[in-house]
Amino acid sequence: MLKNCMLRDSDKYIEKGYLVIDITRTAGHILSPFWNTINNFKRETESIGKEAAWENFIPDYLNDINTIGADREIKSIINLVEIYDKQNLHVYLACYCNTSKFCHRFLLFDKIDKLIVNRQKSLDDY
C-alpha cells in the first residue's frame, strides 16, 4: 500500500521494514518540484495568500513532473508498491512538509494512487 509521511517520522517506518522514498528537492528526487516552483509558491504565499498560491503551484508542479524520467520513476514506485504489498508492507512517500494539504507529497500520492487503482481495474477486466 502506498502511504505518505514526514521525513522526521520516517525512522519508525523503516524499522518496521517499510520502504520510505525521500521525494524532496534537497534529495534531488525527480518527482520533487523544481526550485523555481518552490520559490514562486513561497513568494506568492506572501503576496496573494497560501490558498491562491497553492492553486498556482498545482499546475506548475504537475508540469515539473511531466517528463519521461518522472514517468519512469512513477512506474518504478508502482512496481515497488506491488512488491511490498505481497509482503504486507507499505511504501511511503516522504518530505519535510507537515500534514497540511499544501505539499507536493499529497499531489503525487493522489496521482500514483489513481494510477494504481486504474491499473488494478484494467487487470480485473481480463
N, C-alpha and C positions, 0 to 999 in steps of 0.2 A: 504494500500500500504506500502511496505517495503522501507525505506529510510535510510540514514546514516547521521551522524553529528558529530561535535566535542563536547566533553563534555562541554567545556566552553560556547557553544551556546545552550545547552540543555534546559535551563530555559524557553526560548521563545517558545519552542515546548511544554513543559509540561504545560505552561499557556494556551495553546490552546486545551488542553485535549488529546494530543498525548502521546503515551507510549514511553519512552526513556529507552533503555536497555544498561546499562554500561557493555561493554564487555572487560574491561581491566583486566590485570593480577593483578593489585593493588586491584581491587574489588574481585579478586578470581574467576572471571567468568570462567566457564568450557569451554567456546569457545575462551578463550584468549590463546595466545601462552605461552608455558612454559618459565620459566625464562632462562633456558639454550638456548632455541631457540632465545629469545630476545638478550641475551648476545652474542651469536655466530654471530648474524646479526650485532650488533654494532662493534664487534671485526673485522669481515670480511670487513665491510664497510671501516675501516681504512686501512686494508691490501690489499684488492683486488678491492675496489671501490663499490659504492652503487648498481649499476646495477647487477654486478656479485654476490654480497652478497644477493641481493633480489632473484635471481634465485636459490640460495641455501636455502633461507628462505622458499620459497613456499612449497616444498615437506616436509620440517621439520614441518611447521605449519599444513599442512594437515594431517600429521601423528599424531601430538599432538591432533587433534580433531577427530581422528579415533577411538572413543570409544563408548560404549553403552550409557554412560551418555551424551556425546556430541550429539549423535543421538537423544536421548530423548529431549534434550534442543532445538535442531533444529526443531523437530516436534512440540514442545510447541510454539516456535516462529511462525511457520507457522499457527498454530491454532489461535494464538493471532492476526496475520495479517488478517485472515479471519473474526474474530470477529470485529476488528476495522474497516475493510473495510465496513462492514454493516452499520456502523455509520459515514461513510465518514471521518474517522480519520486514521492517519498513525502510524506505529511503526518504531521507529528509533533505529538503532544500533549506539552506541556512544563510542568513545575512545578519547584519548588525542592527537592523531596524527592530523596533518593538512590535507589538502585535497590532498596531493600528493598520488601517486599510491603506495608508499612504506608503506602500512599499512594493517594489517590483516583484518581490518574492510571491506575493499573492496573485499578481497578474500572470506570472509564469506558472505558478501552481495551477491556476484555472485553465490555462492554455493546455498544459500537459495532461491534466486530469480529463479534459474533454476529449483529447486525442486517445487516451487510454480507453475511455468509455466507448467511443466510436469504433475503435479497433476491436474491442470485445464484441460489440453488436455485429460488426461485419463477420467476425469469426462464428458467431452464433447462427448467422444466416446460412452457413454452409451445412 
